[in-house]
Amino acid sequence: MVINPELRDRMDLSIALETMERLQQEGGDLGGIYWHKISLLLKSAETYRERAAVAEDKLEQIAAVLRFQ
């Protein structure tokens, strides 16, 4: 799946993370742990998305070089 670079740069997870933080505070012990784990998962997914975007850019550069050889 190719991620549109314009969309990739506009994604902002701050609202989702703020909401999860609020739910974590309101959720009691078990609910708090649940929402904390979900927010960690979301942050992790964001990191992987960023790494995938960098890899995609590098692959595009390599493909461009190979096309001109």
C-alpha positions in Angstrom: 0.0 0.0 0.0 1.5 3.3 -1.0 0.8 6.1 1.5 0.0 9.5 -0.1 2.9 11.7 1.2 0.5 14.7 1.7 -1.8 12.6 3.8 1.1 11.0 5.6 2.4 14.4 6.7 -1.0 15.6 7.9 -1.9 12.8 10.2 -2.1 14.0 13.8 -2.6 11.6 16.5 -2.7 14.1 19.3 -6.5 14.2 19.6 -6.7 10.4 19.8 -3.9 10.3 22.4 -5.5 13.0 24.5 -8.8 11.2 24.4 -7.2 8.0 25.4 -5.4 9.7 28.3 -8.8 11.1 29.5 -10.4 7.6 29.2 -7.4 6.2 31.1 -8.0 8.6 33.9 -11.7 7.9 34.0 -11.4 4.2 33.5 -10.4 3.1 37.0 -7.7 0.4 37.4 -8.6 -2.0 34.6 -10.0 0.6 32.2 -7.0 2.8 32.8 -4.6 -0.1 32.1 -6.6 -0.9 28.9 -6.5 2.6 27.5 -2.8 3.0 28.5 -2.0 -0.2 26.5 -4.1 1.1 23.5 -2.2 4.4 23.6 1.1 2.6 23.6 0.0 0.5 20.7 -1.1 3.6 18.8 2.3 5.3 19.4 4.1 2.2 18.3 2.0 2.1 15.1 2.9 5.7 14.5 6.6 4.9 14.8 6.3 2.0 12.4 4.3 4.1 10.0 7.1 6.7 10.0 9.7 4.0 9.4 7.7 2.6 6.5 7.4 6.1 5.0 11.2 6.5 5.1 11.7 3.1 3.6 9.1 3.9 0.9 11.0 7.1 0.0 14.3 5.3 -0.2 12.7 2.6 -2.5 11.4 5.4 -4.8 14.8 6.9 -5.0 16.4 3.5 -5.8 13.7 2.8 -8.4 14.4 6.3 -10.0 18.1 5.5 -10.2 17.5 2.1 -11.8 15.1 3.5 -14.4 17.9 5.8 -15.7 20.5 3.1 -16.0 
